[in-house]
Amino acid sequence: MNQSHWQDVLLSPGNDDQVWELFHENSKNGRFSTSATDQGVRDHIARLHESLPYEGYPMVELPRSLEPLSLSVKDAITTRVSVRDLTVCPLTLGQVATLLHYVYGVSRDRKDVAFPRSLRVVPSGGALYPLEIFFHTAHVEGLNAGLYHYNPAKHHLRLLCEGDRTQAISQAMIQSEIALGAALVIFITAVFERSVFKYGDRGYRFVLLEAGHVAQNINLVANALGLGAVNLGGYYDREIDDFLGLDGVTHSTIYMAAIGKKNG
């Protein structure tokens, strides 16, 4: 990670300005706010990757046949709990494919309207889908231990780094024991340009809202698969970004989740 990049934009510790106030005020819509034209937006996003390709890394095709979910929407919502006391358990590739698809997968294309983005299972400001999904596991049957990237458009994985890196993740978290009990750790990251080119500072709001939609899906789908999940905001951002190979400014981690067996 280019450390000097984030150091250039960091406010000094003695700054009296509250960052959240500056952000909230500067991301408000005004009656005279301007944005790109529809054609300008189409032209711009046609030049961007729908999902980071990671070409050249080993590819793993995911099963197209998804696992059945054992709970209704009502039951998945009302029985959802944050499970901090997780236990490692074996997962199948079918479970992982099901989880990823219902978390951020493609639901339909828009070829009929010549829109250069397929639609996903979560709402997204302008259908721009600025998020990327990574995960680490050492407990999926038939899958080498390592760090993976999920490509929703192609429904496949890329193996970015082979080997069990659980300890490295644990050391980059405030509650380090959570990673040690997880069968799967998910990283939700954001490529901010995909939203802010159209919406400016307000696009950053949309990115965070979308991450919340994805995180809720993680909880509900994990619950419906009989697994436990917990959302994670307590991590050392720059260490996790460095672990994922992100620059931390234009592309950065904004949310995490751990999945494993429920205790009790």
Phi and psi in degrees as GROMACS dihedral restraints (atoms count N, CA, C in turn):
[ dihedral_restraints ]
;  ai    aj    ak    al  type     phi  dphi    fc
    3     4     5     6     1   -78.4    20    10
    4     5     6     7     1    93.5    20    10
    6     7     8     9     1   -62.6    20    10
    7     8     9    10     1   -35.8    20    10
    9    10    11    12     1   -63.4    20    10
   10    11    12    13     1   -22.9    20    10
   12    13    14    15     1   -63.1    20    10
   13    14    15    16     1   -51.8    20    10
   15    16    17    18     1   -72.7    20    10
   16    17    18    19     1   -28.5    20    10
   18    19    20    21     1   -65.4    20    10
   19    20    21    22     1   -29.1    20    10
   21    22    23    24     1   -68.8    20    10
   22    23    24    25     1   -25.6    20    10
   24    25    26    27     1  -107.1    20    10
   25    26    27    28     1    -1.4    20    10
   27    28    29    30     1   -79.1    20    10
   28    29    30    31     1   129.7    20    10
   30    31    32    33     1   -71.8    20    10
   31    32    33    34     1   144.5    20    10
   33    34    35    36     1   -68.3    20    10
   34    35    36    37     1   151.3    20    10
   36    37    38    39     1   -58.2    20    10
   37    38    39    40     1   -27.8    20    10
   39    40    41    42     1   -87.1    20    10
   40    41    42    43     1     4.8    20    10
   42    43    44    45     1   -70.5    20    10
   43    44    45    46     1   130.2    20    10
   45    46    47    48     1   -77.7    20    10
   46    47    48    49     1   -16.4    20    10
   48    49    50    51     1   -69.8    20    10
   49    50    51    52     1   136.5    20    10
   51    52    53    54     1   -87.5    20    10
   52    53    54    55     1   119.7    20    10
   54    55    56    57     1   -59.4    20    10
   55    56    57    58     1   -39.8    20    10
   57    58    59    60     1   -64.4    20    10
   58    59    60    61     1   -35.8    20    10
   60    61    62    63     1   -67.6    20    10
   61    62    63    64     1   -43.9    20    10
   63    64    65    66     1   -60.6    20    10
   64    65    66    67     1   -44.7    20    10
   66    67    68    69     1   -63.8    20    10
   67    68    69    70     1   -47.6    20    10
   69    70    71    72     1   -63.9    20    10
   70    71    72    73     1   -43.7    20    10
   72    73    74    75     1   -66.7    20    10
   73    74    75    76     1   -40.9    20    10
   75    76    77    78     1   -80.3    20    10
   76    77    78    79     1    -7.6    20    10
   78    79    80    81     1  -106.6    20    10
   79    80    81    82     1    13.1    20    10
   81    82    83    84     1   -81.9    20    10
   82    83    84    85     1   144.0    20    10
   84    85    86    87     1   -75.7    20    10
   85    86    87    88     1   144.6    20    10
   87    88    89    90     1  -122.9    20    10
   88    89    90    91     1   159.4    20    10
   90    91    92    93     1   -62.8    20    10
   91    92    93    94     1   -23.1    20    10
   93    94    95    96     1  -109.1    20    10
   94    95    96    97     1    16.9    20    10
   96    97    98    99     1   -67.6    20    10
   97    98    99   100     1   145.1    20    10
   99   100   101   102     1  -116.0    20    10
  100   101   102   103     1   155.9    20    10
  102   103   104   105     1  -145.3    20    10
  103   104   105   106     1   169.4    20    10
  105   106   107   108     1   -68.3    20    10
  106   107   108   109     1   155.3    20    10
  108   109   110   111     1   -71.1    20    10
  109   110   111   112     1   161.7    20    10
  111   112   113   114     1   -58.0    20    10
  112   113   114   115     1   -42.6    20    10
  114   115   116   117     1   -68.2    20    10
  115   116   117   118     1   -36.5    20    10
  117   118   119   120     1   -62.8    20    10
  118   119   120   121     1   -39.2    20    10
  120   121   122   123     1   -65.1    20    10
  121   122   123   124     1   -46.0    20    10
  123   124   125   126     1   -59.5    20    10
  124   125   126   127     1   -43.8    20    10
  126   127   128   129     1   -64.1    20    10
  127   128   129   130     1   -39.1    20    10
  129   130   131   132     1   -70.1    20    10
  130   131   132   133     1   -48.1    20    10
  132   133   134   135     1   -72.5    20    10
  133   134   135   136     1   -20.7    20    10
  135   136   137   138     1   -65.8    20    10
  136   137   138   139     1   -21.7    20    10
  138   139   140   141     1   -89.7    20    10
  139   140   141   142     1    -8.8    20    10
  141   142   143   144     1  -100.0    20    10
  142   143   144   145     1   150.8    20    10
  144   145   146   147     1   -66.6    20    10
  145   146   147   148     1   137.7    20    10
  147   148   149   150     1   -68.0    20    10
  148   149   150   151     1   -34.5    20    10
  150   151   152   153     1  -149.9    20    10
  151   152   153   154     1   145.5    20    10
  153   154   155   156     1   -58.4    20    10
  154   155   156   157     1   128.7    20    10
  156   157   158   159     1   -79.1    20    10
  157   158   159   160     1   -32.2    20    10
  159   160   161   162     1    46.8    20    10
  160   161   162   163     1    46.7    20    10
  162   163   164   165     1   -62.9    20    10
  163   164   165   166     1   142.5    20    10
  165   166   167   168     1    96.5    20    10
  166   167   168   169     1   -18.4    20    10
  168   169   170   171     1   -84.5    20    10
  169   170   171   172     1   150.5    20    10
  171   172   173   174     1   -56.7    20    10
  172   173   174   175     1   134.2    20    10
  174   175   176   177     1  -104.3    20    10
  175   176   177   178     1   142.3    20    10
  177   178   179   180     1  -124.1    20    10
  178   179   180   181     1   116.9    20    10
  180   181   182   183     1   -73.8    20    10
  181   182   183   184     1   136.4    20    10
  183   184   185   186     1   -94.0    20    10
  184   185   186   187     1   147.8    20    10
  186   187   188   189     1   -58.8    20    10
  187   188   189   190     1   139.2    20    10
  189   190   191   192     1   -83.6    20    10
  190   191   192   193     1   -23.3    20    10
  192   193   194   195     1   -84.8    20    10
  193   194   195   196     1   119.4    20    10
  195   196   197   198     1   -94.2    20    10
  196   197   198   199     1   153.6    20    10
  198   199   200   201     1   -71.2    20    10
  199   200   201   202     1   144.7    20    10
  201   202   203   204     1   -69.6    20    10
  202   203   204   205     1   145.2    20    10
  204   205   206   207     1   -94.7    20    10
  205   206   207   208     1   132.1    20    10
  207   208   209   210     1   -86.6    20    10
  208   209   210   211     1    -6.7    20    10
  210   211   212   213     1  -120.8    20    10
  211   212   213   214     1   149.1    20    10
  213   214   215   216     1   -72.2    20    10
  214   215   216   217     1   166.4    20    10
  216   217   218   219     1   -57.9    20    10
  217   218   219   220     1   -44.6    20    10
  219   220   221   222     1   -56.6    20    10
  220   221   222   223     1   -49.7    20    10
  222   223   224   225     1   -69.9    20    10
  223   224   225   226     1   -36.5    20    10
  225   226   227   228     1   -62.0    20    10
  226   227   228   229     1   -38.2    20    10
  228   229   230   231     1   -73.6    20    10
  229   230   231   232     1   -48.1    20    10
  231   232   233   234     1   -76.4    20    10
  232   233   234   235     1   -20.2    20    10
  234   235   236   237     1  -102.6    20    10
  235   236   237   238     1     3.2    20    10
  237   238   239   240     1   -67.0    20    10
  238   239   240   241     1   132.0    20    10
  240   241   242   243     1  -139.1    20    10
  241   242   243   244     1   155.6    20    10
  243   244   245   246     1   -81.7    20    10
  244   245   246   247     1   117.3    20    10
  246   247   248   249     1  -102.5    20    10
  247   248   249   250     1   100.0    20    10
  249   250   251   252     1   -87.5    20    10
  250   251   252   253     1   -22.9    20    10
  252   253   254   255     1   -96.3    20    10
  253   254   255   256     1    77.9    20    10
  255   256   257   258     1   -92.4    20    10
  256   257   258   259     1   153.5    20    10
  258   259   260   261     1  -125.3    20    10
  259   260   261   262     1   137.5    20    10
  261   262   263   264     1   -60.2    20    10
  262   263   264   265     1   137.1    20    10
  264   265   266   267     1  -144.7    20    10
  265   266   267   268     1   153.3    20    10
  267   268   269   270     1   -72.6    20    10
  268   269   270   271     1   140.3    20    10
  270   271   272   273     1  -119.0    20    10
  271   272   273   274     1   153.4    20    10
  273   274   275   276     1   -96.2    20    10
  274   275   276   277     1   159.7    20    10
  276   277   278   279     1   -64.8    20    10
  277   278   279   280     1   -30.7    20    10
  279   280   281   282     1   -64.4    20    10
  280   281   282   283     1   -39.3    20    10
  282   283   284   285     1   -64.0    20    10
  283   284   285   286     1   -42.5    20    10
  285   286   287   288     1   -64.3    20    10
  286   287   288   289     1   -44.1    20    10
  288   289   290   291     1   -60.5    20    10
  289   290   291   292     1   -42.0    20    10
  291   292   293   294     1   -64.7    20    10
  292   293   294   295     1   -46.4    20    10
  294   295   296   297     1   -58.6    20    10
  295   296   297   298     1   -51.0    20    10
  297   298   299   300     1   -64.0    20    10
  298   299   300   301     1   -40.9    20    10
  300   301   302   303     1   -63.2    20    10
  301   302   303   304     1   -46.1    20    10
  303   304   305   306     1   -78.3    20    10
  304   305   306   307     1   -12.3    20    10
  306   307   308   309     1   -83.6    20    10
  307   308   309   310     1   -45.8    20    10
  309   310   311   312     1  -152.9    20    10
  310   311   312   313     1    22.6    20    10
  312   313   314   315     1   -77.4    20    10
  313   314   315   316     1   171.5    20    10
  315   316   317   318     1   -80.2    20    10
  316   317   318   319     1   130.5    20    10
  318   319   320   321     1  -101.6    20    10
  319   320   321   322     1   -32.1    20    10
  321   322   323   324     1  -168.6    20    10
  322   323   324   325     1   157.3    20    10
  324   325   326   327     1   -96.5    20    10
  325   326   327   328     1   175.2    20    10
  327   328   329   330     1  -127.8    20    10
  328   329   330   331     1    37.3    20    10
  330   331   332   333     1   -62.6    20    10
  331   332   333   334     1   -24.7    20    10
  333   334   335   336     1   -69.0    20    10
  334   335   336   337     1   -20.5    20    10
  336   337   338   339     1  -116.1    20    10
  337   338   339   340     1    13.7    20    10
  339   340   341   342     1    56.4    20    10
  340   341   342   343     1    35.7    20    10
  342   343   344   345     1   -91.2    20    10
  343   344   345   346     1   128.6    20    10
  345   346   347   348     1   -81.1    20    10
  346   347   348   349     1    30.0    20    10
  348   349   350   351     1  -143.9    20    10
  349   350   351   352     1   130.4    20    10
  351   352   353   354     1   -75.1    20    10
  352   353   354   355     1   158.7    20    10
  354   355   356   357     1   -95.2    20    10
  355   356   357   358     1   149.1    20    10
  357   358   359   360     1  -109.0    20    10
  358   359   360   361     1  -179.7    20    10
  360   361   362   363     1   -83.4    20    10
  361   362   363   364     1     1.9    20    10
  363   364   365   366     1  -124.6    20    10
  364   365   366   367     1   153.8    20    10
  366   367   368   369     1   -71.0    20    10
  367   368   369   370     1   147.9    20    10
  369   370   371   372     1  -144.4    20    10
  370   371   372   373     1   134.0    20    10
  372   373   374   375     1   -55.6    20    10
  373   374   375   376     1   115.8    20    10
  375   376   377   378     1    69.2    20    10
  376   377   378   379     1    13.2    20    10
  378   379   380   381     1    53.3    20    10
  379   380   381   382     1    41.3    20    10
  381   382   383   384     1   -95.0    20    10
  382   383   384   385     1   -21.0    20    10
  384   385   386   387     1    47.3    20    10
  385   386   387   388     1    72.5    20    10
  387   388   389   390     1   -80.8    20    10
  388   389   390   391     1    -3.7    20    10
  390   391   392   393     1   -91.5    20    10
  391   392   393   394     1   154.5    20    10
  393   394   395   396     1  -127.5    20    10
  394   395   396   397     1   148.7    20    10
  396   397   398   399     1  -117.8    20    10
  397   398   399   400     1   121.8    20    10
  399   400   401   402     1  -117.8    20    10
  400   401   402   403     1   156.4    20    10
  402   403   404   405     1  -150.6    20    10
  403   404   405   406     1   155.1    20    10
  405   406   407   408     1  -120.5    20    10
  406   407   408   409     1   139.4    20    10
  408   409   410   411     1  -154.1    20    10
  409   410   411   412     1   153.4    20    10
  411   412   413   414     1  -130.9    20    10
  412   413   414   415     1    20.6    20    10
  414   415   416   417     1  -137.4    20    10
  415   416   417   418     1    26.7    20    10
  417   418   419   420     1  -107.7    20    10
  418   419   420   421     1   123.4    20    10
  420   421   422   423     1   -60.5    20    10
  421   422   423   424     1   127.7    20    10
  423   424   425   426     1    81.9    20    10
  424   425   426   427     1     5.7    20    10
  426   427   428   429     1  -123.7    20    10
  427   428   429   430     1   126.6    20    10
  429   430   431   432     1   -62.9    20    10
  430   431   432   433     1   144.4    20    10
  432   433   434   435     1   -60.0    20    10
  433   434   435   436     1   139.2    20    10
  435   436   437   438     1   159.6    20    10
  436   437   438   439     1  -173.4    20    10
  438   439   440   441     1   -99.5    20    10
  439   440   441   442     1   129.2    20    10
  441   442   443   444     1  -124.8    20    10
  442   443   444   445     1   154.5    20    10
  444   445   446   447     1  -117.1    20    10
  445   446   447   448     1   136.9    20    10
  447   448   449   450     1  -101.2    20    10
  448   449   450   451     1   127.3    20    10
  450   451   452   453     1  -104.4    20    10
  451   452   453   454     1   103.8    20    10
  453   454   455   456     1   -64.0    20    10
  454   455   456   457     1   -37.1    20    10
  456   457   458   459     1   -64.9    20    10
  457   458   459   460     1   -34.2    20    10
  459   460   461   462     1  -105.4    20    10
  460   461   462   463     1    -7.6    20    10
  462   463   464   465     1    52.0    20    10
  463   464   465   466     1    50.4    20    10
  465   466   467   468     1  -141.2    20    10
  466   467   468   469     1   170.0    20    10
  468   469   470   471     1  -110.9    20    10
  469   470   471   472     1   155.9    20    10
  471   472   473   474     1  -122.6    20    10
  472   473   474   475     1   129.7    20    10
  474   475   476   477     1   -83.5    20    10
  475   476   477   478     1   110.4    20    10
  477   478   479   480     1   -90.3    20    10
  478   479   480   481     1   -31.9    20    10
  480   481   482   483     1  -153.4    20    10
  481   482   483   484     1   116.9    20    10
  483   484   485   486     1   -86.2    20    10
  484   485   486   487     1   145.3    20    10
  486   487   488   489     1   119.1    20    10
  487   488   489   490     1   153.8    20    10
  489   490   491   492     1   -77.9    20    10
  490   491   492   493     1   111.3    20    10
  492   493   494   495     1  -111.3    20    10
  493   494   495   496     1    26.9    20    10
  495   496   497   498     1   -57.1    20    10
  496   497   498   499     1   -43.0    20    10
  498   499   500   501     1   -63.0    20    10
  499   500   501   502     1   -39.5    20    10
  501   502   503   504     1   -64.2    20    10
  502   503   504   505     1   -40.4    20    10
  504   505   506   507     1   -66.1    20    10
  505   506   507   508     1   -44.7    20    10
  507   508   509   510     1   -57.3    20    10
  508   509   510   511     1   -42.4    20    10
  510   511   512   513     1   -70.1    20    10
  511   512   513   514     1   -17.6    20    10
  513   514   515   516     1   -95.7    20    10
  514   515   516   517     1     9.2    20    10
  516   517   518   519     1  -115.8    20    10
  517   518   519   520     1   149.6    20    10
  519   520   521   522     1   -71.4    20    10
  520   521   522   523     1   -42.7    20    10
  522   523   524   525     1  -100.3    20    10
  523   524   525   526     1    83.2    20    10
  525   526   527   528     1   -64.1    20    10
  526   527   528   529     1   -26.2    20    10
  528   529   530   531     1   -69.2    20    10
  529   530   531   532     1   -21.6    20    10
  531   532   533   534     1   -62.6    20    10
  532   533   534   535     1   -44.2    20    10
  534   535   536   537     1   -64.3    20    10
  535   536   537   538     1   -32.0    20    10
  537   538   539   540     1   -68.3    20    10
  538   539   540   541     1   -26.6    20    10
  540   541   542   543     1   -98.0    20    10
  541   542   543   544     1     2.0    20    10
  543   544   545   546     1   -90.9    20    10
  544   545   546   547     1   140.7    20    10
  546   547   548   549     1   -83.8    20    10
  547   548   549   550     1   -24.5    20    10
  549   550   551   552     1  -147.9    20    10
  550   551   552   553     1   131.1    20    10
  552   553   554   555     1  -117.1    20    10
  553   554   555   556     1   123.0    20    10
  555   556   557   558     1  -104.1    20    10
  556   557   558   559     1   138.4    20    10
  558   559   560   561     1  -116.4    20    10
  559   560   561   562     1   121.4    20    10
  561   562   563   564     1   -99.7    20    10
  562   563   564   565     1   117.9    20    10
  564   565   566   567     1  -118.5    20    10
  565   566   567   568     1   164.0    20    10
  567   568   569   570     1  -129.5    20    10
  568   569   570   571     1   131.2    20    10
  570   571   572   573     1   -96.8    20    10
  571   572   573   574     1    94.8    20    10
  573   574   575   576     1   -62.6    20    10
  574   575   576   577     1   -30.3    20    10
  576   577   578   579     1   -57.3    20    10
  577   578   579   580     1   -32.4    20    10
  579   580   581   582     1   -60.3    20    10
  580   581   582   583     1   -26.2    20    10
  582   583   584   585     1  -104.6    20    10
  583   584   585   586     1   -41.9    20    10
  585   586   587   588     1   -74.5    20    10
  586   587   588   589     1   -20.1    20    10
  588   589   590   591     1   -62.5    20    10
  589   590   591   592     1   -30.3    20    10
  591   592   593   594     1   -94.8    20    10
  592   593   594   595     1   -43.9    20    10
  594   595   596   597     1  -105.7    20    10
  595   596   597   598     1    -0.5    20    10
  597   598   599   600     1    62.7    20    10
  598   599   600   601     1  -143.7    20    10
  600   601   602   603     1   -60.1    20    10
  601   602   603   604     1   -31.2    20    10
  603   604   605   606     1   -66.3    20    10
  604   605   606   607     1   -25.4    20    10
  606   607   608   609     1   -59.5    20    10
  607   608   609   610     1   -29.9    20    10
  609   610   611   612     1   -66.6    20    10
  610   611   612   613     1   -37.5    20    10
  612   613   614   615     1   -58.3    20    10
  613   614   615   616     1   -46.4    20    10
  615   616   617   618     1   -61.3    20    10
  616   617   618   619     1   -36.8    20    10
  618   619   620   621     1   -60.7    20    10
  619   620   621   622     1   -45.3    20    10
  621   622   623   624     1   -67.3    20    10
  622   623   624   625     1   -40.3    20    10
  624   625   626   627     1   -60.5    20    10
  625   626   627   628     1   -42.3    20    10
  627   628   629   630     1   -64.9    20    10
  628   629   630   631     1   -37.5    20    10
  630   631   632   633     1   -61.1    20    10
  631   632   633   634     1   -35.9    20    10
  633   634   635   636     1   -64.9    20    10
  634   635   636   637     1   -39.9    20    10
  636   637   638   639     1   -60.5    20    10
  637   638   639   640     1   -44.9    20    10
  639   640   641   642     1   -65.1    20    10
  640   641   642   643     1   -43.6    20    10
  642   643   644   645     1   -62.7    20    10
  643   644   645   646     1   -38.6    20    10
  645   646   647   648     1   -63.8    20    10
  646   647   648   649     1   -40.2    20    10
  648   649   650   651     1   -60.7    20    10
  649   650   651   652     1   -40.2    20    10
  651   652   653   654     1   -56.2    20    10
  652   653   654   655     1   -47.2    20    10
  654   655   656   657     1   -62.4    20    10
  655   656   657   658     1   -48.0    20    10
  657   658   659   660     1   -69.4    20    10
  658   659   660   661     1   -41.9    20    10
  660   661   662   663     1   -70.3    20    10
  661   662   663   664     1   -42.2    20    10
  663   664   665   666     1   -58.1    20    10
  664   665   666   667     1   -43.4    20    10
  666   667   668   669     1   -60.6    20    10
  667   668   669   670     1   -43.9    20    10
  669   670   671   672     1   -69.7    20    10
  670   671   672   673     1   -18.1    20    10
  672   673   674   675     1   -93.0    20    10
  673   674   675   676     1     3.6    20    10
  675   676   677   678     1    80.3    20    10
  676   677   678   679     1    20.4    20    10
  678   679   680   681     1  -111.3    20    10
  679   680   681   682     1   162.3    20    10
  681   682   683   684     1   -98.8    20    10
  682   683   684   685     1   150.1    20    10
  684   685   686   687     1  -144.2    20    10
  685   686   687   688     1   152.2    20    10
  687   688   689   690     1  -144.3    20    10
  688   689   690   691     1   134.3    20    10
  690   691   692   693     1   -79.2    20    10
  691   692   693   694     1   144.5    20    10
  693   694   695   696     1  -127.7    20    10
  694   695   696   697     1   120.1    20    10
  696   697   698   699     1  -115.8    20    10
  697   698   699   700     1    -7.3    20    10
  699   700   701   702     1   -91.9    20    10
  700   701   702   703     1    78.4    20    10
  702   703   704   705     1  -142.9    20    10
  703   704   705   706     1   159.4    20    10
  705   706   707   708     1   -87.6    20    10
  706   707   708   709     1   103.4    20    10
  708   709   710   711     1   -52.3    20    10
  709   710   711   712     1   -49.3    20    10
  711   712   713   714     1   -68.1    20    10
  712   713   714   715     1   -31.3    20    10
  714   715   716   717     1   -71.0    20    10
  715   716   717   718     1   -40.0    20    10
  717   718   719   720     1   -68.2    20    10
  718   719   720   721     1   -43.0    20    10
  720   721   722   723     1   -59.1    20    10
  721   722   723   724     1   -41.6    20    10
  723   724   725   726     1   -64.6    20    10
  724   725   726   727     1   -39.2    20    10
  726   727   728   729     1   -60.2    20    10
  727   728   729   730     1   -38.9    20    10
  729   730   731   732     1   -85.6    20    10
  730   731   732   733     1    -8.6    20    10
  732   733   734   735     1    78.8    20    10
  733   734   735   736     1    30.6    20    10
  735   736   737   738     1  -100.4    20    10
  736   737   738   739     1   153.3    20    10
  738   739   740   741     1   -77.5    20    10
  739   740   741   742     1   -14.7    20    10
  741   742   743   744     1    83.7    20    10
  742   743   744   745     1    -5.2    20    10
  744   745   746   747     1  -121.4    20    10
  745   746   747   748     1   -61.3    20    10
  747   748   749   750     1   -76.4    20    10
  748   749   750   751     1   -24.3    20    10
  750   751   752   753     1  -143.0    20    10
  751   752   753   754     1   119.4    20    10
  753   754   755   756     1  -149.1    20    10
  754   755   756   757     1   156.8    20    10
  756   757   758   759     1   -76.6    20    10
  757   758   759   760     1   132.3    20    10
  759   760   761   762     1  -123.0    20    10
  760   761   762   763     1    -6.3    20    10
  762   763   764   765     1  -166.0    20    10
  763   764   765   766     1   154.1    20    10
  765   766   767   768     1  -139.2    20    10
  766   767   768   769     1   164.5    20    10
  768   769   770   771     1  -151.2    20    10
  769   770   771   772     1   147.6    20    10
  771   772   773   774     1  -118.1    20    10
  772   773   774   775     1   142.5    20    10
  774   775   776   777     1  -131.4    20    10
  775   776   777   778     1   138.8    20    10
  777   778   779   780     1  -169.1    20    10
  778   779   780   781     1  -163.5    20    10
  780   781   782   783     1   -82.7    20    10
  781   782   783   784     1   136.6    20    10
  783   784   785   786     1   -71.8    20    10
  784   785   786   787     1   136.9    20    10
  786   787   788   789     1   -95.1    20    10
  787   788   789   790     1   123.4    20    10
